[in-house]
Amino acid sequence: MTEIQLVNFDQFDKDIIDKIKDVSLPLIDKFSRMFGENNIEEFKLFVKPIREKQKQVLYEVVGTLETTKGVFRTEENGWKILDAVEKIVEELERMITEKKDRLESKKKCHRAEKCRRS
């Protein structure tokens, strides 16, 4: 199984980090089911505090999933780290699903030999 690399998350306690991993693991499982487990090269989440307002911190989170099918990258800002990570995972899932759909439609076009490239 691919390990989730968390960069700059040392400011968060173990419970938050465990929740982040719990939110992220279904993404890896979904990609593995779609394309095969050996196609995932790296999954990384990077967090950076952008600004502080009173006692709250605005975070920028960047999610990168490197695979043999391409690199999927997205970023999100949020006051709550877990909400930002959930949005990252949702966006990466959307990107992966679109990639799968494009690959499947190319296969269908190739088999049918009716599709023309624009």
N, CA, C and O atoms as CSV, one atom per row, in Angstrom:
chain,resi,resn,atom,element,x,y,z
A,1,MET,N,N,0.839,-1.191,0.000
A,1,MET,CA,C,0.000,0.000,0.000
A,1,MET,C,C,0.879,1.247,0.000
A,1,MET,O,O,1.915,1.283,0.663
A,2,THR,N,N,0.467,2.249,-0.732
A,2,THR,CA,C,1.194,3.505,-0.822
A,2,THR,C,C,1.051,4.289,0.475
A,2,THR,O,O,-0.039,4.392,1.038
A,3,GLU,N,N,2.157,4.832,0.932
A,3,GLU,CA,C,2.143,5.636,2.146
A,3,GLU,C,C,1.817,7.082,1.794
A,3,GLU,O,O,2.230,7.582,0.748
A,4,ILE,N,N,1.083,7.741,2.661
A,4,ILE,CA,C,0.742,9.140,2.469
A,4,ILE,C,C,1.855,9.975,3.094
A,4,ILE,O,O,2.131,9.860,4.288
A,5,GLN,N,N,2.484,10.808,2.289
A,5,GLN,CA,C,3.534,11.686,2.805
A,5,GLN,C,C,2.889,12.992,3.246
A,5,GLN,O,O,2.251,13.682,2.451
A,6,LEU,N,N,3.059,13.318,4.505
A,6,LEU,CA,C,2.528,14.564,5.053
A,6,LEU,C,C,3.695,15.505,5.313
A,6,LEU,O,O,4.531,15.234,6.175
A,7,VAL,N,N,3.759,16.602,4.581
A,7,VAL,CA,C,4.863,17.549,4.692
A,7,VAL,C,C,4.394,18.778,5.469
A,7,VAL,O,O,3.371,19.375,5.133
A,8,ASN,N,N,5.133,19.149,6.496
A,8,ASN,CA,C,4.858,20.298,7.378
A,8,ASN,C,C,3.634,20.085,8.267
A,8,ASN,O,O,3.025,21.058,8.712
A,9,PHE,N,N,3.271,18.858,8.527
A,9,PHE,CA,C,2.124,18.573,9.390
A,9,PHE,C,C,2.540,18.369,10.842
A,9,PHE,O,O,1.715,17.967,11.663
A,10,ASP,N,N,3.801,18.638,11.179
A,10,ASP,CA,C,4.277,18.410,12.536
A,10,ASP,C,C,3.640,19.364,13.546
A,10,ASP,O,O,3.776,19.154,14.751
A,11,GLN,N,N,2.954,20.398,13.084
A,11,GLN,CA,C,2.275,21.330,13.980
A,11,GLN,C,C,0.930,20.793,14.484
A,11,GLN,O,O,0.317,21.380,15.376
A,12,PHE,N,N,0.476,19.672,13.904
A,12,PHE,CA,C,-0.810,19.099,14.282
A,12,PHE,C,C,-0.608,17.890,15.185
A,12,PHE,O,O,0.412,17.205,15.110
A,13,ASP,N,N,-1.596,17.640,16.039
A,13,ASP,CA,C,-1.475,16.489,16.942
A,13,ASP,C,C,-1.787,15.183,16.216
A,13,ASP,O,O,-2.293,15.187,15.094
A,14,LYS,N,N,-1.480,14.090,16.862
A,14,LYS,CA,C,-1.608,12.758,16.262
A,14,LYS,C,C,-3.040,12.451,15.828
A,14,LYS,O,O,-3.245,11.817,14.793
A,15,ASP,N,N,-4.032,12.891,16.603
A,15,ASP,CA,C,-5.433,12.628,16.252
A,15,ASP,C,C,-5.813,13.278,14.914
A,15,ASP,O,O,-6.487,12.662,14.089
A,16,ILE,N,N,-5.378,14.518,14.710
A,16,ILE,CA,C,-5.671,15.214,13.446
A,16,ILE,C,C,-4.965,14.507,12.292
A,16,ILE,O,O,-5.552,14.319,11.227
A,17,ILE,N,N,-3.715,14.119,12.499
A,17,ILE,CA,C,-2.963,13.427,11.451
A,17,ILE,C,C,-3.622,12.093,11.109
A,17,ILE,O,O,-3.707,11.729,9.936
A,18,ASP,N,N,-4.086,11.368,12.114
A,18,ASP,CA,C,-4.792,10.101,11.866
A,18,ASP,C,C,-6.073,10.340,11.068
A,18,ASP,O,O,-6.393,9.561,10.170
A,19,LYS,N,N,-6.807,11.407,11.385
A,19,LYS,CA,C,-8.032,11.728,10.645
A,19,LYS,C,C,-7.715,12.095,9.196
A,19,LYS,O,O,-8.446,11.725,8.278
A,20,ILE,N,N,-6.618,12.827,9.004
A,20,ILE,CA,C,-6.204,13.198,7.648
A,20,ILE,C,C,-5.893,11.944,6.843
A,20,ILE,O,O,-6.283,11.834,5.680
A,21,LYS,N,N,-5.193,11.003,7.460
A,21,LYS,CA,C,-4.881,9.748,6.770
A,21,LYS,C,C,-6.152,8.958,6.471
A,21,LYS,O,O,-6.286,8.376,5.394
A,22,ASP,N,N,-7.087,8.937,7.425
A,22,ASP,CA,C,-8.355,8.229,7.216
A,22,ASP,C,C,-9.144,8.823,6.052
A,22,ASP,O,O,-9.777,8.087,5.294
A,23,VAL,N,N,-9.111,10.142,5.904
A,23,VAL,CA,C,-9.820,10.816,4.818
A,23,VAL,C,C,-9.128,10.535,3.481
A,23,VAL,O,O,-9.788,10.437,2.447
A,24,SER,N,N,-7.794,10.406,3.507
A,24,SER,CA,C,-7.011,10.272,2.278
A,24,SER,C,C,-6.931,8.842,1.748
A,24,SER,O,O,-6.823,8.646,0.537
A,25,LEU,N,N,-6.981,7.857,2.613
A,25,LEU,CA,C,-6.806,6.462,2.179
A,25,LEU,C,C,-7.817,5.998,1.136
A,25,LEU,O,O,-7.434,5.263,0.226
A,26,PRO,N,N,-9.099,6.392,1.221
A,26,PRO,CA,C,-10.038,5.966,0.166
A,26,PRO,C,C,-9.635,6.434,-1.228
A,26,PRO,O,O,-9.940,5.765,-2.215
A,27,LEU,N,N,-8.952,7.578,-1.319
A,27,LEU,CA,C,-8.474,8.060,-2.615
A,27,LEU,C,C,-7.469,7.083,-3.203
A,27,LEU,O,O,-7.549,6.743,-4.383
A,28,ILE,N,N,-6.533,6.634,-2.396
A,28,ILE,CA,C,-5.526,5.681,-2.860
A,28,ILE,C,C,-6.192,4.369,-3.243
A,28,ILE,O,O,-5.846,3.771,-4.262
A,29,ASP,N,N,-7.137,3.920,-2.439
A,29,ASP,CA,C,-7.857,2.676,-2.745
A,29,ASP,C,C,-8.610,2.796,-4.069
A,29,ASP,O,O,-8.587,1.878,-4.889
A,30,LYS,N,N,-9.275,3.929,-4.269
A,30,LYS,CA,C,-10.048,4.135,-5.500
A,30,LYS,C,C,-9.133,4.119,-6.717
A,30,LYS,O,O,-9.444,3.475,-7.719
A,31,PHE,N,N,-8.005,4.824,-6.638
A,31,PHE,CA,C,-7.080,4.853,-7.765
A,31,PHE,C,C,-6.530,3.459,-8.028
A,31,PHE,O,O,-6.406,3.047,-9.182
A,32,SER,N,N,-6.202,2.734,-6.969
A,32,SER,CA,C,-5.661,1.377,-7.116
A,32,SER,C,C,-6.655,0.458,-7.807
A,32,SER,O,O,-6.274,-0.362,-8.643
A,33,ARG,N,N,-7.938,0.596,-7.455
A,33,ARG,CA,C,-8.969,-0.238,-8.092
A,33,ARG,C,C,-9.129,0.125,-9.565
A,33,ARG,O,O,-9.345,-0.752,-10.401
A,34,MET,N,N,-9.026,1.404,-9.883
A,34,MET,CA,C,-9.230,1.848,-11.269
A,34,MET,C,C,-8.057,1.483,-12.178
A,34,MET,O,O,-8.261,1.014,-13.298
A,35,PHE,N,N,-6.847,1.694,-11.704
A,35,PHE,CA,C,-5.686,1.594,-12.582
A,35,PHE,C,C,-4.675,0.531,-12.169
A,35,PHE,O,O,-3.738,0.254,-12.918
A,36,GLY,N,N,-4.843,-0.066,-10.999
A,36,GLY,CA,C,-3.875,-1.048,-10.521
A,36,GLY,C,C,-2.973,-0.450,-9.451
A,36,GLY,O,O,-2.560,0.706,-9.542
A,37,GLU,N,N,-2.679,-1.239,-8.455
A,37,GLU,CA,C,-1.946,-0.757,-7.285
A,37,GLU,C,C,-0.534,-0.273,-7.623
A,37,GLU,O,O,-0.044,0.669,-7.002
A,38,ASN,N,N,0.115,-0.893,-8.581
A,38,ASN,CA,C,1.495,-0.545,-8.891
A,38,ASN,C,C,1.630,0.764,-9.671
A,38,ASN,O,O,2.748,1.189,-9.964
A,39,ASN,N,N,0.524,1.401,-10.005
A,39,ASN,CA,C,0.571,2.633,-10.780
A,39,ASN,C,C,0.742,3.887,-9.924
A,39,ASN,O,O,1.002,4.963,-10.462
A,40,ILE,N,N,0.603,3.771,-8.613
A,40,ILE,CA,C,0.778,4.923,-7.734
A,40,ILE,C,C,2.255,5.033,-7.371
A,40,ILE,O,O,2.849,4.095,-6.840
A,41,GLU,N,N,2.834,6.188,-7.666
A,41,GLU,CA,C,4.239,6.411,-7.350
A,41,GLU,C,C,4.407,7.176,-6.036
A,41,GLU,O,O,5.298,6.868,-5.244
A,42,GLU,N,N,3.539,8.185,-5.805
A,42,GLU,CA,C,3.663,8.990,-4.592
A,42,GLU,C,C,2.374,9.756,-4.347
A,42,GLU,O,O,1.743,10.252,-5.280
A,43,PHE,N,N,1.994,9.844,-3.084
A,43,PHE,CA,C,0.870,10.687,-2.681
A,43,PHE,C,C,1.358,11.587,-1.563
A,43,PHE,O,O,1.794,11.119,-0.511
A,44,LYS,N,N,1.278,12.897,-1.808
A,44,LYS,CA,C,1.846,13.843,-0.859
A,44,LYS,C,C,0.857,14.958,-0.565
A,44,LYS,O,O,0.212,15.489,-1.469
A,45,LEU,N,N,0.749,15.303,0.710
A,45,LEU,CA,C,-0.001,16.476,1.130
A,45,LEU,C,C,0.985,17.443,1.779
A,45,LEU,O,O,1.757,17.058,2.658
A,46,PHE,N,N,0.954,18.687,1.346
A,46,PHE,CA,C,1.848,19.715,1.865
A,46,PHE,C,C,0.984,20.825,2.445
A,46,PHE,O,O,0.050,21.287,1.789
A,47,VAL,N,N,1.285,21.260,3.668
A,47,VAL,CA,C,0.514,22.334,4.292
A,47,VAL,C,C,1.443,23.500,4.624
A,47,VAL,O,O,2.599,23.332,5.012
A,48,LYS,N,N,0.865,24.700,4.447
A,48,LYS,CA,C,1.614,25.915,4.772
A,48,LYS,C,C,0.640,26.922,5.380
A,48,LYS,O,O,-0.394,27.218,4.782
A,49,PRO,N,N,0.960,27.452,6.566
A,49,PRO,CA,C,0.110,28.507,7.123
A,49,PRO,C,C,0.257,29.778,6.279
A,49,PRO,O,O,1.369,30.211,5.976
A,50,ILE,N,N,-0.878,30.362,5.906
A,50,ILE,CA,C,-0.845,31.566,5.077
A,50,ILE,C,C,-0.926,32.817,5.952
A,50,ILE,O,O,-0.144,33.755,5.798
A,51,ARG,N,N,-1.898,32.804,6.879
A,51,ARG,CA,C,-2.024,33.947,7.787
A,51,ARG,C,C,-2.776,33.533,9.027
A,51,ARG,O,O,-3.460,32.510,9.065
A,52,GLU,N,N,-2.625,34.365,10.044
A,52,GLU,CA,C,-3.328,34.132,11.300
A,52,GLU,C,C,-4.277,35.294,11.557
A,52,GLU,O,O,-3.955,36.456,11.306
A,53,LYS,N,N,-5.442,34.950,12.059
A,53,LYS,CA,C,-6.434,35.957,12.418
A,53,LYS,C,C,-6.951,35.566,13.792
A,53,LYS,O,O,-7.587,34.525,13.956
A,54,GLN,N,N,-6.680,36.389,14.754
A,54,GLN,CA,C,-6.944,36.095,16.151
A,54,GLN,C,C,-6.212,34.794,16.492
A,54,GLN,O,O,-4.986,34.765,16.395
A,55,LYS,N,N,-6.883,33.744,16.875
A,55,LYS,CA,C,-6.174,32.498,17.195
A,55,LYS,C,C,-6.376,31.438,16.128
A,55,LYS,O,O,-6.041,30.272,16.336
A,56,GLN,N,N,-6.922,31.835,14.989
A,56,GLN,CA,C,-7.133,30.884,13.906
A,56,GLN,C,C,-6.067,31.066,12.834
A,56,GLN,O,O,-5.518,32.153,12.655
A,57,VAL,N,N,-5.788,29.975,12.127
A,57,VAL,CA,C,-4.775,29.987,11.075
A,57,VAL,C,C,-5.428,29.585,9.759
A,57,VAL,O,O,-6.179,28.612,9.699
A,58,LEU,N,N,-5.135,30.341,8.710
A,58,LEU,CA,C,-5.572,29.990,7.365
A,58,LEU,C,C,-4.462,29.153,6.734
A,58,LEU,O,O,-3.313,29.589,6.659
A,59,TYR,N,N,-4.813,27.955,6.285
A,59,TYR,CA,C,-3.835,27.035,5.723
A,59,TYR,C,C,-3.996,26.920,4.215
A,59,TYR,O,O,-5.102,26.996,3.681
A,60,GLU,N,N,-2.876,26.737,3.550
A,60,GLU,CA,C,-2.878,26.343,2.152
A,60,GLU,C,C,-2.411,24.889,2.123
A,60,GLU,O,O,-1.346,24.560,2.644
A,61,VAL,N,N,-3.219,24.025,1.509
A,61,VAL,CA,C,-2.877,22.611,1.405
A,61,VAL,C,C,-2.756,22.266,-0.074
A,61,VAL,O,O,-3.627,22.595,-0.879
A,62,VAL,N,N,-1.655,21.596,-0.415
A,62,VAL,CA,C,-1.424,21.149,-1.788
A,62,VAL,C,C,-1.392,19.628,-1.772
A,62,VAL,O,O,-0.634,19.021,-1.016
A,63,GLY,N,N,-2.212,19.026,-2.603
A,63,GLY,CA,C,-2.239,17.570,-2.732
A,63,GLY,C,C,-1.698,17.163,-4.084
A,63,GLY,O,O,-2.111,17.688,-5.117
A,64,THR,N,N,-0.758,16.212,-4.068
A,64,THR,CA,C,-0.161,15.731,-5.312
A,64,THR,C,C,-0.190,14.209,-5.321
A,64,THR,O,O,0.291,13.560,-4.392
A,65,LEU,N,N,-0.757,13.655,-6.374
A,65,LEU,CA,C,-0.777,12.211,-6.578
A,65,LEU,C,C,-0.022,11.931,-7.867
A,65,LEU,O,O,-0.503,12.219,-8.962
A,66,GLU,N,N,1.175,11.363,-7.717
A,66,GLU,CA,C,1.993,11.029,-8.883
A,66,GLU,C,C,1.758,9.574,-9.236
A,66,GLU,O,O,1.881,8.685,-8.394
A,67,THR,N,N,1.416,9.345,-10.505
A,67,THR,CA,C,1.090,8.002,-10.967
A,67,THR,C,C,1.721,7.761,-12.332
A,67,THR,O,O,2.271,8.673,-12.948
A,68,THR,N,N,1.634,6.533,-12.786
A,68,THR,CA,C,2.102,6.218,-14.130
A,68,THR,C,C,1.143,6.771,-15.189
A,68,THR,O,O,1.491,6.828,-16.368
A,69,LYS,N,N,-0.052,7.176,-14.777
A,69,LYS,CA,C,-1.052,7.747,-15.693
A,69,LYS,C,C,-0.986,9.271,-15.733
A,69,LYS,O,O,-1.730,9.904,-16.483
A,70,GLY,N,N,-0.108,9.860,-14.937
A,70,GLY,CA,C,0.033,11.310,-14.900
A,70,GLY,C,C,0.139,11.813,-13.477
A,70,GLY,O,O,0.062,11.043,-12.519
A,71,VAL,N,N,0.318,13.118,-13.355
A,71,VAL,CA,C,0.403,13.768,-12.049
A,71,VAL,C,C,-0.883,14.552,-11.835
A,71,VAL,O,O,-1.278,15.371,-12.665
A,72,PHE,N,N,-1.523,14.285,-10.712
A,72,PHE,CA,C,-2.744,14.983,-10.339
A,72,PHE,C,C,-2.389,15.913,-9.186
A,72,PHE,O,O,-1.870,15.464,-8.164
A,73,ARG,N,N,-2.668,17.219,-9.342
A,73,ARG,CA,C,-2.284,18.184,-8.321
A,73,ARG,C,C,-3.399,19.197,-8.140
A,73,ARG,O,O,-3.990,19.671,-9.110
A,74,THR,N,N,-3.678,19.522,-6.890
A,74,THR,CA,C,-4.672,20.543,-6.596
A,74,THR,C,C,-4.319,21.202,-5.276
A,74,THR,O,O,-3.581,20.640,-4.467
A,75,GLU,N,N,-4.848,22.395,-5.064
A,75,GLU,CA,C,-4.598,23.093,-3.807
A,75,GLU,C,C,-5.875,23.707,-3.285
A,75,GLU,O,O,-6.807,23.992,-4.037
A,76,GLU,N,N,-5.898,23.901,-1.987
A,76,GLU,CA,C,-7.085,24.411,-1.311
A,76,GLU,C,C,-6.651,25.223,-0.105
A,76,GLU,O,O,-5.678,24.875,0.563
A,77,ASN,N,N,-7.367,26.307,0.179
A,77,ASN,CA,C,-7.145,27.101,1.384
A,77,ASN,C,C,-8.293,26.869,2.341
A,77,ASN,O,O,-9.433,26.683,1.917
A,78,GLY,N,N,-7.995,26.878,3.642
A,78,GLY,CA,C,-9.060,26.704,4.613
A,78,GLY,C,C,-8.605,27.006,6.028
A,78,GLY,O,O,-7.432,26.864,6.372
A,79,TRP,N,N,-9.561,27.424,6.835
A,79,TRP,CA,C,-9.289,27.709,8.238
A,79,TRP,C,C,-9.221,26.423,9.053
A,79,TRP,O,O,-8.573,26.378,10.098
A,80,LYS,N,N,-9.886,25.391,8.577
A,80,LYS,CA,C,-9.857,24.090,9.263
A,80,LYS,C,C,-9.099,23.114,8.373
A,80,LYS,O,O,-9.487,22.875,7.229
A,81,ILE,N,N,-8.034,22.560,8.894
A,81,ILE,CA,C,-7.151,21.715,8.095
A,81,ILE,C,C,-7.881,20.498,7.544
A,81,ILE,O,O,-7.671,20.118,6.392
A,82,LEU,N,N,-8.731,19.889,8.352
A,82,LEU,CA,C,-9.427,18.677,7.907
A,82,LEU,C,C,-10.389,18.977,6.754
A,82,LEU,O,O,-10.510,18.183,5.822
A,83,ASP,N,N,-11.069,20.118,6.819
A,83,ASP,CA,C,-11.972,20.510,5.722
A,83,ASP,C,C,-11.188,20.729,4.427
A,83,ASP,O,O,-11.627,20.325,3.350
A,84,ALA,N,N,-10.022,21.375,4.543
A,84,ALA,CA,C,-9.197,21.620,3.357
A,84,ALA,C,C,-8.714,20.311,2.749
A,84,ALA,O,O,-8.708,20.159,1.527
A,85,VAL,N,N,-8.308,19.363,3.591
A,85,VAL,CA,C,-7.842,18.063,3.093
A,85,VAL,C,C,-8.988,17.306,2.434
A,85,VAL,O,O,-8.792,16.669,1.398
A,86,GLU,N,N,-10.181,17.366,3.020
A,86,GLU,CA,C,-11.340,16.703,2.403
A,86,GLU,C,C,-11.621,17.258,1.015
A,86,GLU,O,O,-11.944,16.500,0.101
A,87,LYS,N,N,-11.502,18.577,0.846
A,87,LYS,CA,C,-11.724,19.188,-0.467
A,87,LYS,C,C,-10.636,18.775,-1.456
A,87,LYS,O,O,-10.910,18.573,-2.639
A,88,ILE,N,N,-9.406,18.651,-0.971
A,88,ILE,CA,C,-8.298,18.186,-1.820
A,88,ILE,C,C,-8.610,16.778,-2.328
A,88,ILE,O,O,-8.484,16.498,-3.520
A,89,VAL,N,N,-9.014,15.904,-1.419
A,89,VAL,CA,C,-9.307,14.517,-1.783
A,89,VAL,C,C,-10.469,14.460,-2.777
A,89,VAL,O,O,-10.413,13.701,-3.745
A,90,GLU,N,N,-11.516,15.250,-2.550
A,90,GLU,CA,C,-12.652,15.273,-3.477
A,90,GLU,C,C,-12.215,15.716,-4.873
A,90,GLU,O,O,-12.629,15.133,-5.875
A,91,GLU,N,N,-11.382,16.742,-4.929
A,91,GLU,CA,C,-10.930,17.253,-6.228
A,91,GLU,C,C,-10.031,16.238,-6.932
A,91,GLU,O,O,-10.149,16.044,-8.142
A,92,LEU,N,N,-9.142,15.594,-6.192
A,92,LEU,CA,C,-8.285,14.572,-6.797
A,92,LEU,C,C,-9.121,13.398,-7.307
A,92,LEU,O,O,-8.837,12.853,-8.373
A,93,GLU,N,N,-10.151,13.006,-6.549
A,93,GLU,CA,C,-11.050,11.939,-7.006
A,93,GLU,C,C,-11.736,12.330,-8.304
A,93,GLU,O,O,-11.863,11.515,-9.217
A,94,ARG,N,N,-12.178,13.581,-8.383
A,94,ARG,CA,C,-12.835,14.060,-9.602
A,94,ARG,C,C,-11.858,14.000,-10.780
A,94,ARG,O,O,-12.222,13.560,-11.870
A,95,MET,N,N,-10.639,14.436,-10.560
A,95,MET,CA,C,-9.634,14.437,-11.619
A,95,MET,C,C,-9.314,13.015,-12.080
A,95,MET,O,O,-9.150,12.766,-13.275
A,96,ILE,N,N,-9.227,12.094,-11.133
A,96,ILE,CA,C,-8.931,10.699,-11.457
A,96,ILE,C,C,-10.075,10.086,-12.263
A,96,ILE,O,O,-9.843,9.374,-13.240
A,97,THR,N,N,-11.296,10.364,-11.852
A,97,THR,CA,C,-12.458,9.828,-12.559
A,97,THR,C,C,-12.511,10.371,-13.986
A,97,THR,O,O,-12.810,9.631,-14.924
A,98,GLU,N,N,-12.220,11.661,-14.149
A,98,GLU,CA,C,-12.187,12.229,-15.499
A,98,GLU,C,C,-11.118,11.569,-16.356
A,98,GLU,O,O,-11.346,11.289,-17.533
A,99,LYS,N,N,-9.957,11.322,-15.771
A,99,LYS,CA,C,-8.863,10.670,-16.501
A,99,LYS,C,C,-9.294,9.270,-16.931
A,99,LYS,O,O,-9.053,8.866,-18.069
A,100,LYS,N,N,-9.923,8.539,-16.031
A,100,LYS,CA,C,-10.384,7.185,-16.352
A,100,LYS,C,C,-11.405,7.234,-17.489
A,100,LYS,O,O,-11.345,6.434,-18.423
A,101,ASP,N,N,-12.341,8.178,-17.400
A,101,ASP,CA,C,-13.359,8.305,-18.448
A,101,ASP,C,C,-12.725,8.643,-19.799
A,101,ASP,O,O,-13.135,8.104,-20.827
A,102,ARG,N,N,-11.731,9.529,-19.803
A,102,ARG,CA,C,-11.052,9.869,-21.059
A,102,ARG,C,C,-10.335,8.657,-21.636
A,102,ARG,O,O,-10.388,8.405,-22.840
A,103,LEU,N,N,-9.660,7.906,-20.758
A,103,LEU,CA,C,-8.945,6.715,-21.229
A,103,LEU,C,C,-9.909,5.672,-21.783
A,103,LEU,O,O,-9.628,5.044,-22.804
A,104,GLU,N,N,-11.047,5.486,-21.108
A,104,GLU,CA,C,-12.031,4.509,-21.578
A,104,GLU,C,C,-12.650,4.942,-22.903
A,104,GLU,O,O,-12.880,4.108,-23.779
A,105,SER,N,N,-12.922,6.235,-23.059
A,105,SER,CA,C,-13.516,6.679,-24.323
A,105,SER,C,C,-12.508,6.548,-25.460
A,105,SER,O,O,-12.895,6.267,-26.594
A,106,LYS,N,N,-11.225,6.747,-25.178
A,106,LYS,CA,C,-10.206,6.538,-26.209
A,106,LYS,C,C,-10.148,5.079,-26.624
A,106,LYS,O,O,-10.005,4.770,-27.807
A,107,LYS,N,N,-10.260,4.170,-25.642
A,107,LYS,CA,C,-10.258,2.739,-25.951
A,107,LYS,C,C,-11.462,2.375,-26.812
A,107,LYS,O,O,-11.335,1.633,-27.786
A,108,LYS,N,N,-12.632,2.902,-26.448
A,108,LYS,CA,C,-13.839,2.610,-27.214
A,108,LYS,C,C,-13.719,3.152,-28.632
A,108,LYS,O,O,-14.104,2.482,-29.591
A,109,CYS,N,N,-13.190,4.355,-28.766
A,109,CYS,CA,C,-13.013,4.942,-30.100
A,109,CYS,C,C,-12.034,4.114,-30.916
A,109,CYS,O,O,-12.245,3.872,-32.104
A,110,HIS,N,N,-10.982,3.691,-30.277
A,110,HIS,CA,C,-9.973,2.911,-30.982
A,110,HIS,C,C,-10.554,1.576,-31.452
A,110,HIS,O,O,-10.287,1.131,-32.568
A,111,ARG,N,N,-11.338,0.955,-30.597
A,111,ARG,CA,C,-11.953,-0.337,-30.965
A,111,ARG,C,C,-12.966,-0.158,-32.082
A,111,ARG,O,O,-13.026,-0.972,-33.004
A,112,ALA,N,N,-13.755,0.888,-32.008
A,112,ALA,CA,C,-14.813,1.114,-32.994
A,112,ALA,C,C,-14.265,1.682,-34.302
A,112,ALA,O,O,-14.904,1.570,-35.348
A,113,GLU,N,N,-13.103,2.278,-34.240
A,113,GLU,CA,C,-12.449,2.893,-35.395
A,113,GLU,C,C,-13.372,3.896,-36.101
A,113,GLU,O,O,-13.216,4.149,-37.296
A,114,LYS,N,N,-14.319,4.457,-35.372
A,114,LYS,CA,C,-15.231,5.437,-35.953
A,114,LYS,C,C,-14.888,6.850,-35.498
A,114,LYS,O,O,-15.236,7.830,-36.158
A,115,CYS,N,N,-14.212,6.940,-34.377
A,115,CYS,CA,C,-13.913,8.267,-33.821
A,115,CYS,C,C,-12.736,8.889,-34.550
A,115,CYS,O,O,-11.781,8.218,-34.941
A,116,ARG,N,N,-12.845,10.179,-34.712
A,116,ARG,CA,C,-11.737,10.910,-35.321
A,116,ARG,C,C,-11.199,11.887,-34.287
A,116,ARG,O,O,-11.939,12.425,-33.463
A,117,ARG,N,N,-9.912,12.096,-34.352
A,117,ARG,CA,C,-9.290,13.039,-33.436
A,117,ARG,C,C,-9.488,14.447,-33.948
A,117,ARG,O,O,-9.405,14.710,-35.148
A,118,SER,N,N,-9.748,15.335,-33.032
A,118,SER,CA,C,-9.972,16.741,-33.422
A,118,SER,C,C,-8.666,17.445,-33.580
A,118,SER,O,O,-8.640,18.632,-33.903
